[in-house]
Amino acid sequence: MGRMRVIGAVLVVVGAALTSGCGAGAPPSAGVTVGPVRPMPPRASEITSAPNQRGDESCDATASSRPSALPPRGAMPAGTPMARIVASGRVKVGVAQDGYLFGFRNPRTGTLEGFDIDIAKEIARDLFGDPSKIDLVPLSSAERVPALRNGRVDLVVNTFSATCARDKEIDFSAVYYVSEQKVLTIGSSGIESAADLGGKRACSVTGTTSLEPLFALPKPPTVIGMQNWTDCLVALQQGAADAISTDAPILHGLALQDNNLEVVGPPMAFDSYAIGIADGQPELVRFVNASLDRMRADGTWQSLYQRHLSLLGPSPGPPAPKYKN
């Protein structure tokens, strides 16, 4: 009996301790604190050095060949790349499908739309007399140069910055749009400019000129490389990245999809968009430049800006072309 009384007393004490532990006055547990785990987002990789695209100043990549006269639509000079394209029945153009405002897939219609898409259709108009005679081929940023070199596409109209590094592999038209690089972040992040990215994770797309300005910062961030900009948007929304950095029009297009996001800071760099053309086709370069000249002169460029880019502010007007020969 004595032993039973001892066991009972122990159980009462243990029960009282458990009961008091659940009370409002119990001291907080001194448990182990575990920091947040931030794995790399799916399909992402850390980029540790930037490709030397902006740093190569061995040429003026924004200067292109002087335009020829536009031939009658549908009647291209024999033996030219334009005649070959017209004979094929359609022009194949590499475009983006993740760049809201410039080239994106409209979820309601399933069609590709944007400023770049309509620029491409205008070139088809000057080739065929019919802007619908075009095959739009979605390309990631890293696929643009290879797609031209292997003949997968005839042209690339895809927020494609003209650089000397790229000019060694392909040709460019005259510049048709000038952009500035900035930073996109969540409004409550405390990031107000690129100077605040040190120690943070910044997302960009592999193979773009957006990488070099990030590595050039006095305190560069960890740079996460993605295949497209919508992957960067998801990474930012899920907390796997603190910011996205690229051309301001692309960032504004992403911000329009999430009102928690803000484009911040002064420009980090500037980019000149041109149309990519496979090397060794000077007649096609001159034809494309003539088509762009026509768009500037007849108000088409301005009309396309108002249709697709007016959310960016008043039109700056088309950039003046620069010709080297």
C-alpha positions in Angstrom: 0.0 0.0 0.0 2.8 2.5 0.9 4.4 1.9 -2.6 1.1 2.6 -4.3 0.7 5.9 -2.4 4.1 7.0 -3.6 3.3 6.2 -7.2 0.0 8.0 -6.9 1.7 11.1 -5.5 4.2 11.1 -8.4 1.3 10.9 -10.9 -0.5 13.8 -9.2 2.7 15.9 -9.4 3.2 15.1 -13.1 -0.4 15.8 -13.9 -0.2 19.2 -12.1 2.9 20.1 -14.0 1.3 19.3 -17.3 -1.8 21.2 -16.3 0.1 24.3 -15.2 2.1 24.1 -18.5 -1.1 24.8 -20.4 -2.0 27.8 -18.4 -1.7 31.5 -19.5 1.1 32.2 -17.1 3.4 29.5 -18.4 6.9 30.7 -19.5 7.4 30.4 -23.3 9.4 27.4 -24.6 13.0 28.0 -25.4 12.8 25.8 -28.4 15.2 25.8 -31.4 14.6 28.6 -33.9 14.9 27.5 -37.5 15.6 30.1 -40.2 13.7 30.1 -43.5 14.9 27.7 -46.2 15.3 29.4 -49.6 16.0 26.7 -52.2 16.6 27.7 -55.8 13.3 28.0 -57.7 12.5 25.2 -60.2 14.4 25.4 -63.5 16.7 28.1 -62.0 20.4 28.2 -61.6 22.8 30.7 -59.9 24.7 32.8 -62.4 28.2 33.6 -61.1 29.5 35.8 -63.9 28.0 37.9 -66.7 28.5 37.3 -70.4 30.6 40.1 -71.8 28.0 41.7 -74.1 27.9 45.3 -73.1 31.6 45.5 -72.4 32.5 44.7 -76.1 32.7 48.2 -77.7 34.5 47.0 -80.8 31.7 48.3 -83.1 28.6 50.4 -83.1 25.9 47.7 -83.0 23.2 50.3 -83.3 24.3 51.4 -86.8 22.8 49.3 -89.6 22.8 49.2 -93.4 21.1 52.0 -95.3 17.6 50.9 -96.4 16.8 50.0 -100.0 13.6 51.1 -101.7 10.7 49.0 -100.8 9.7 46.7 -103.7 6.0 46.2 -104.6 4.5 44.0 -102.0 4.5 40.3 -103.1 7.0 41.0 -105.9 10.4 40.8 -104.4 13.6 40.9 -106.5 14.6 37.5 -107.9 17.4 35.7 -106.0 17.0 37.7 -102.8 16.1 36.4 -99.3 12.8 38.3 -99.6 11.9 36.4 -102.8 12.7 33.1 -101.0 10.5 34.1 -98.1 7.6 35.1 -100.3 7.9 31.9 -102.3 7.6 29.9 -99.0 4.3 31.6 -98.4 5.0 32.9 -94.9 7.7 34.7 -93.0 9.0 32.9 -89.8 9.6 35.4 -86.9 11.0 34.5 -83.5 9.1 36.4 -80.8 8.5 36.3 -77.0 5.4 34.9 -75.4 6.2 36.0 -71.8 6.9 39.7 -72.3 3.6 41.5 -71.5 3.2 44.6 -73.7 5.9 43.5 -76.3 5.2 39.8 -76.9 2.8 37.7 -74.8 0.1 35.0 -75.2 -3.3 36.5 -74.5 -5.0 34.0 -72.1 -8.5 34.9 -73.4 -7.7 34.3 -77.1 -4.6 32.2 -77.1 -3.0 34.5 -79.6 0.3 36.3 -79.4 0.0 40.0 -79.0 2.2 43.1 -78.3 4.3 45.8 -79.8 6.9 43.4 -81.2 4.3 41.2 -82.6 2.7 44.0 -84.6 6.1 45.3 -85.8 6.7 41.8 -87.2 3.3 41.8 -88.8 4.1 45.1 -90.5 7.2 43.5 -92.1 5.0 40.7 -93.3 2.7 43.3 -94.8 5.6 44.8 -96.7 6.7 41.4 -97.9 3.3 39.9 -99.0 0.8 42.7 -98.8 -0.8 40.7 -96.1 0.2 40.9 -92.4 -1.3 37.5 -91.6 1.2 35.6 -93.7 3.5 35.1 -90.7 4.5 32.2 -88.5 5.2 33.5 -84.9 7.8 31.2 -83.3 8.1 31.6 -79.5 11.7 31.8 -78.4 13.4 32.2 -75.1 16.1 34.8 -74.9 18.9 32.2 -75.1 17.3 30.7 -78.3 17.3 33.9 -80.4 20.8 33.8 -81.9 20.8 30.0 -82.5 17.4 30.1 -84.1 18.7 32.6 -86.7 21.9 30.8 -87.3 20.3 27.4 -87.9 17.5 28.8 -90.1 14.6 28.0 -87.7 13.4 31.6 -88.2 13.9 34.4 -90.8 13.8 37.2 -88.3 13.8 37.8 -84.5 11.6 40.6 -83.1 11.9 39.9 -79.4 13.1 42.8 -77.3 16.5 42.0 -78.8 19.3 44.4 -77.8 21.9 45.1 -80.5 25.4 44.4 -79.1 28.8 43.9 -80.6 29.1 40.4 -79.2 25.9 39.4 -81.0 26.8 41.4 -84.1 29.7 38.9 -84.6 27.2 36.1 -85.1 24.2 37.8 -86.7 23.1 41.1 -88.3 20.8 43.7 -86.9 18.3 46.2 -88.3 18.3 49.8 -87.3 17.1 50.4 -83.7 13.3 50.7 -83.3 13.0 51.1 -79.6 15.3 52.3 -76.7 14.7 51.0 -73.2 16.2 51.5 -69.8 17.0 48.8 -67.2 15.5 49.1 -63.7 14.4 47.0 -60.8 11.1 45.4 -60.0 10.3 44.4 -56.4 7.5 44.0 -53.9 6.4 47.4 -52.6 7.1 46.6 -48.9 10.6 45.1 -49.6 12.6 48.2 -48.7 14.4 48.0 -52.0 14.3 51.4 -53.6 17.0 51.1 -56.3 19.7 48.8 -57.6 22.0 50.0 -54.8 19.9 48.1 -52.3 20.3 44.7 -54.0 23.6 43.8 -52.2 23.0 40.6 -50.2 19.7 40.0 -52.0 18.5 37.6 -54.7 17.9 39.2 -58.0 16.2 37.3 -60.8 17.0 37.8 -64.5 16.9 35.7 -67.7 19.9 33.7 -68.9 21.4 35.0 -72.1 20.2 38.6 -71.7 22.1 41.9 -71.5 20.4 42.5 -68.1 23.0 40.4 -66.3 26.1 42.7 -66.6 24.7 45.8 -64.8 23.8 43.5 -61.8 27.4 42.2 -61.6 28.8 45.8 -62.1 27.1 47.0 -58.9 29.5 47.9 -56.0 27.6 45.2 -53.9 26.2 42.8 -56.4 23.3 40.5 -55.5 23.1 36.8 -55.9 21.9 36.4 -59.5 19.3 33.8 -60.3 19.0 32.8 -63.9 15.6 31.8 -65.4 14.5 30.8 -68.9 11.7 33.4 -69.1 10.4 36.5 -67.3 7.2 34.9 -66.0 9.3 32.4 -64.1 11.1 35.3 -62.4 7.7 36.8 -61.6 6.6 33.6 -59.8 10.0 33.4 -57.9 9.4 37.0 -56.7 5.8 36.3 -55.6 6.9 33.1 -53.8 9.8 34.8 -52.0 12.5 32.9 -53.8 13.8 36.2 -55.2 13.8 39.7 -53.8 13.8 41.5 -57.1 13.8 41.2 -60.9 16.0 43.4 -63.0 15.7 44.0 -66.8 14.3 46.5 -69.3 11.7 48.8 -67.8 8.9 47.9 -70.3 9.2 44.2 -69.4 9.1 45.1 -65.7 6.1 47.3 -66.1 4.4 44.4 -68.0 5.1 42.1 -65.0 3.9 44.7 -62.5 0.6 45.0 -64.3 0.0 41.4 -63.4 0.5 42.0 -59.7 -0.4 45.3 -58.0 1.9 44.5 -55.1 4.9 45.1 -57.3 6.7 48.4 -58.1 9.4 49.4 -60.6 12.0 51.4 -58.7 15.2 53.4 -59.0 17.0 55.3 -61.7 18.2 53.6 -64.9 21.0 51.1 -64.5 21.7 50.9 -68.2 20.1 51.4 -71.6 19.2 48.9 -74.4 18.6 49.4 -78.0 16.1 47.0 -79.6 16.7 45.9 -83.1 15.5 43.1 -85.4 17.8 40.1 -85.6 18.7 38.8 -89.1 20.9 35.8 -90.0 24.4 36.9 -91.1 25.2 37.2 -94.8 21.8 38.5 -96.0 22.5 42.2 -96.7 19.4 42.6 -99.0 17.1 41.4 -96.2 18.8 43.8 -93.7 18.2 46.7 -96.1 14.6 45.6 -96.8 13.8 45.4 -93.0 15.3 48.9 -92.5 13.1 50.2 -95.4 10.1 48.6 -93.7 11.0 50.3 -90.4 11.5 53.6 -92.2 8.0 53.3 -93.6 6.6 52.7 -90.1 8.3 55.8 -88.8 7.2 58.0 -91.7 3.5 56.9 -92.0 2.7 57.0 -88.3 2.5 53.2 -87.9 5.2 53.2 -85.2 3.3 55.9 -83.2 0.0 54.1 -83.6 1.5 50.8 -82.3 3.0 52.7 -79.3 -0.4 54.1 -78.4 -2.0 50.7 -78.8 0.5 48.7 -76.7 2.8 50.9 -74.7 0.8 54.0 -73.6 0.8 52.7 -70.1 4.6 53.5 -70.0 3.8 57.2 -70.5 3.8 59.6 -73.4 5.4 58.3 -76.5 9.1 59.3 -77.0 8.6 58.9 -80.7 10.6 56.3 -82.7 14.4 56.5 -82.3 16.2 58.1 -85.3 17.9 55.4 -87.3 21.7 55.3 -87.6 23.2 54.0 -90.9 26.8 53.0 -91.6 26.7 52.5 -95.3 
